[in-house]
Amino acid sequence: MKVAENMRVSVILPAAGLGTRMGKSAKKQFLELDGVPILIHTLRRFAGIAEVNEIIVACREEDMADVKGMLSGTPLIKPVRLVEGGDSRQESVEHALATVADDVDLVAVHDAVRPFADEMMIRTVIAAAAESGAAIVGIVPVDTVKQVHLAKVQTTISRDRLVLAQTPQVFKTSLLKQAFLKAREDAFIGTDESSLVERLDLVEVQVVPGSDRNIKITRPRDLDLARHFLAEESGS
């Protein structure tokens, strides 16, 4: 699969989270790996993708100045815009999506605290979305999954029919905007962008292979694993 050369892709990084599970005063997206904020590590991944035209970071108003300072010290080959995020991930993505021009073909949404999405994965999911209209990355769970009720097992769910959704999640711009509009009308809160698109029942969301390394840094132990991955990449 290949993306047409004239196709425009915008990337949204929701970075307005408070990071309460991290148990630290600093917000997780601004914690440092090897002296560099996690957000900047993630930005670099997408700035290096040929198909990406712009990156939009949704952050809290009180963090705008700090993020601008980070960006001023980080030369990137793609334009980065800041928008004010909301109190939830969904609101932050919605605010950023509202600023995406109608002539943008695809929108990719990626967790600001997933700094290890590799180039092949990103380009593959973008190409899949260009073909099908909607695509996400996901991995098959390795543990047995049980459905429970009141702490009692109801059934064992086949792993052949399950994936653990990751990001990037990529959609045709018009489709994603329609999904967010419908969610607002219905007061529906989803756990990811795909869940909003699925409700429209207009396209089948394609799944491409994710990676065990594409971790979301949410807890202190995730930082240790992230440092290990970073050291492997740098060869130190």
C-alpha positions in Angstrom: 0.0 0.0 0.0 1.2 3.5 -0.9 -0.1 6.9 -0.2 -0.6 9.2 -3.1 2.0 12.0 -3.3 -0.6 14.8 -3.3 -2.5 13.4 -0.2 -2.4 15.6 2.8 -2.1 14.2 6.3 -2.4 16.0 9.7 -1.4 14.5 12.9 -3.1 15.3 16.2 -1.2 14.7 19.5 -3.5 15.1 22.5 -1.2 16.4 25.3 -3.5 17.9 27.8 -3.6 15.0 30.3 -2.9 15.6 33.9 -1.0 12.3 34.3 -2.6 11.3 37.6 -1.5 7.7 37.4 2.1 8.7 37.2 2.1 9.8 40.8 4.3 12.8 40.1 3.8 16.5 40.1 5.1 16.8 36.5 2.7 15.8 33.7 3.8 12.6 32.0 4.1 14.1 28.5 6.7 16.6 29.9 8.8 14.1 31.8 12.2 13.6 30.3 13.8 10.6 28.7 17.6 11.1 28.2 17.1 14.8 28.9 14.3 15.3 26.3 10.6 15.6 27.1 8.5 12.6 26.1 6.3 14.9 23.9 9.4 16.0 21.9 10.4 12.4 21.4 6.9 11.7 20.0 7.0 14.8 17.8 10.3 13.7 16.2 8.8 10.4 15.2 6.1 12.0 13.1 8.1 14.9 11.9 10.3 12.4 10.1 7.4 10.8 8.2 7.2 11.9 4.5 3.4 11.6 4.3 2.8 14.0 7.3 2.2 17.6 6.4 1.6 19.1 9.9 1.4 18.2 13.5 -1.2 19.7 15.9 -0.5 19.5 19.7 -3.5 20.0 22.0 -2.3 21.1 25.4 -3.6 23.0 28.4 -3.6 26.8 28.3 -1.3 26.9 31.3 1.2 24.7 29.4 1.3 26.6 26.1 4.3 28.8 27.0 6.3 25.7 28.2 5.5 23.8 25.0 6.4 26.7 22.8 9.7 26.8 24.7 10.3 23.1 24.0 9.6 23.6 20.4 11.8 26.6 20.0 14.8 24.5 21.1 13.8 21.6 18.9 14.3 22.0 15.1 11.6 20.0 13.3 11.2 19.6 9.5 7.4 19.8 9.8 5.2 22.6 11.0 3.7 22.2 14.5 0.6 24.1 15.7 -0.6 24.4 19.2 -4.3 24.4 20.2 -5.9 24.5 23.6 -7.0 21.1 24.8 -10.0 20.1 26.8 -10.6 18.3 30.1 -10.7 14.9 28.4 -8.8 13.3 25.6 -12.0 13.4 23.4 -12.4 17.1 23.9 -8.7 17.8 23.2 -8.9 15.8 19.9 -12.2 17.5 19.0 -10.6 21.0 19.6 -7.6 20.1 17.4 -9.8 18.5 14.7 -11.8 21.7 14.4 -8.7 23.4 13.2 -7.9 20.9 10.4 -8.6 22.2 7.0 -11.2 20.5 4.9 -8.7 19.8 2.1 -6.7 17.6 4.5 -7.3 14.0 3.4 -6.4 12.0 6.5 -6.1 12.7 10.2 -3.9 10.6 12.4 -4.4 10.7 16.2 -1.6 9.5 18.4 -1.0 9.5 22.1 1.6 12.1 23.0 3.1 9.6 25.5 3.7 6.8 22.9 7.2 7.9 21.8 8.3 4.6 20.2 5.9 4.3 17.2 8.3 3.3 14.4 8.3 4.7 10.9 7.2 1.5 9.2 4.2 1.2 11.5 3.2 4.8 11.0 3.5 4.7 7.2 1.6 1.4 7.1 -1.4 2.6 9.1 -1.6 5.8 7.1 -1.5 3.8 3.8 -4.2 1.5 5.1 -6.5 4.4 6.0 -5.9 6.0 2.6 -7.2 2.8 1.1 -10.1 1.9 3.5 -11.0 5.2 5.2 -10.1 4.0 8.7 -7.2 2.1 10.2 -5.7 1.6 13.6 -2.7 -0.3 15.0 -3.2 -3.1 17.5 -1.6 -6.2 19.0 -3.0 -9.6 19.9 -3.2 -10.1 23.7 -0.9 -12.8 25.0 -2.8 -13.5 28.2 -6.0 -15.4 28.4 -9.0 -13.0 28.6 -12.0 -13.7 30.8 -15.3 -12.0 30.8 -16.4 -11.6 34.5 -19.4 -10.3 36.5 -19.2 -9.6 40.2 -15.7 -11.1 40.3 -16.9 -14.4 38.8 -15.9 -15.7 35.4 -18.7 -15.8 32.9 -16.7 -17.0 29.9 -13.3 -17.2 28.3 -13.0 -15.0 25.2 -11.0 -16.3 22.2 -7.9 -14.2 21.6 -8.3 -14.9 17.9 -11.0 -12.2 17.9 -9.3 -9.7 20.1 -6.7 -6.9 19.6 -5.4 -4.4 22.1 -5.8 -1.0 20.3 -2.8 1.3 20.1 -2.2 4.5 18.3 -1.7 6.0 15.6 -5.4 5.8 14.6 -5.9 7.2 11.1 -9.1 8.3 9.4 -10.4 10.2 6.4 -10.9 13.7 7.7 -14.6 14.0 6.7 -15.3 10.7 8.4 -13.6 11.6 11.7 -15.3 15.0 11.8 -18.7 13.3 11.2 -17.9 10.8 14.0 -17.1 13.6 16.5 -20.2 15.5 15.6 -22.4 12.4 16.1 -20.7 11.7 19.5 -21.4 15.3 20.6 -25.0 15.0 19.5 -25.4 11.8 21.4 -23.3 12.8 24.4 -21.2 9.7 23.7 -17.8 9.4 25.3 -15.5 6.9 23.6 -12.2 5.4 24.8 -10.5 6.1 21.5 -11.2 7.7 18.1 -12.0 4.3 16.5 -14.9 3.8 18.9 -16.5 7.0 17.6 -16.0 6.0 14.0 -17.4 2.5 14.6 -20.7 4.0 15.8 -21.3 5.5 12.4 -21.3 2.0 10.8 -20.1 3.5 7.5 -16.7 1.8 7.1 -14.9 -1.2 8.6 -11.9 -0.1 10.7 -8.9 -1.9 9.4 -6.3 -3.2 12.0 -2.6 -3.3 11.1 0.0 -4.9 13.3 1.2 -2.8 16.2 4.2 -3.4 18.4 5.0 -4.4 22.0 7.5 -1.5 22.0 4.8 1.0 21.1 4.1 1.5 24.8 2.0 4.2 26.4 3.9 5.8 29.3 1.3 6.2 32.1 3.0 4.7 35.2 6.4 5.0 36.8 7.4 1.5 35.7 6.7 2.5 32.1 9.5 5.1 32.4 12.1 2.4 33.2 11.0 0.4 30.1 11.1 3.5 28.0 14.6 4.3 29.1 15.6 0.7 28.2 14.1 1.0 24.7 15.8 4.4 24.2 19.2 3.0 25.2 18.7 0.1 22.8 18.0 2.5 19.9 21.0 4.7 20.7 23.2 1.6 21.1 24.3 2.6 24.6 
